[in-house]
Amino acid sequence: MTEAGPPSGSRLQATGEVDGDTAVIRLAGEMDLRSSEVLRNVADDLIENGARRVVLDCSELTFLDSGGLSVLVRLYQQLTQADGSFAMRGCDPFTRQVLEITGLSRFIIE
């Protein structure tokens, strides 16, 4: 299991596990520009350890802003360029709406 606690002042936690080539990362809290490095670190570690499919479990994610969106786009691009895939599940209505407004929902919502 890969875990990253929040950096100073952050309110996001991410834990991830790899099963074969699939990693599930559970997010809890708020993902903004500052806290998004938590997700980046966990995802990078899991990808380096063989994950080619990354699924974000967002059932405990309470906030997402443009800083968090930029990390999602980067992960999506990184994985699709490596013939992998990226998806999100368990999004609350606010997060789903943000993804729909930006057009990302058609690419990454599972």
QUIKA-V226636 format. One record per backbone hydrogen bond with DSSP energy under -1.0 kcal/mol. CO is the residue of the C=O (numbers start at 1). NH is the residue of the N-H. E is the energy in kcal/mol with one decimal. If there is no record, write none. Layout:
CO;NH;E  CO;NH;E
This chain:
2;16;-3.3  4;14;-1.6  7;10;-3.0  11;30;-2.2  13;28;-2.3  14;4;-2.1  15;26;-3.3  16;2;-3.1  17;24;-2.4  19;22;-1.7  21;52;-3.1  21;53;-2.3  22;19;-3.3  23;55;-2.9  24;17;-1.8  25;57;-3.2  26;15;-1.8  28;13;-2.5  29;62;-3.2  29;63;-1.0  31;65;-1.6  32;36;-2.1  35;38;-2.0  36;40;-2.3  37;41;-2.5  38;42;-2.0  39;43;-3.0  40;44;-2.7  41;45;-2.0  42;46;-2.3  43;47;-2.7  44;48;-2.4  45;49;-1.1  46;51;-2.2  47;50;-1.7  52;85;-2.1  53;23;-3.2  54;87;-2.3  55;25;-2.8  56;89;-2.7  57;27;-2.4  58;61;-1.7  60;29;-2.4  63;31;-2.6  65;69;-2.4  66;70;-2.0  67;71;-1.0  68;72;-1.8  69;73;-2.6  70;74;-2.1  71;75;-2.6  72;76;-2.5  73;77;-2.7  74;78;-2.9  75;79;-2.5  76;80;-2.5  77;81;-2.2  79;84;-3.7  80;83;-1.5  85;54;-2.4  87;56;-2.8  88;110;-3.6  89;58;-3.2  92;96;-2.7  93;97;-2.4  94;98;-2.4  95;99;-2.4  96;100;-2.3  97;101;-2.8  98;102;-1.9  99;104;-1.3  99;105;-1.8  104;107;-1.5  104;108;-2.1  105;109;-1.6  108;88;-2.9
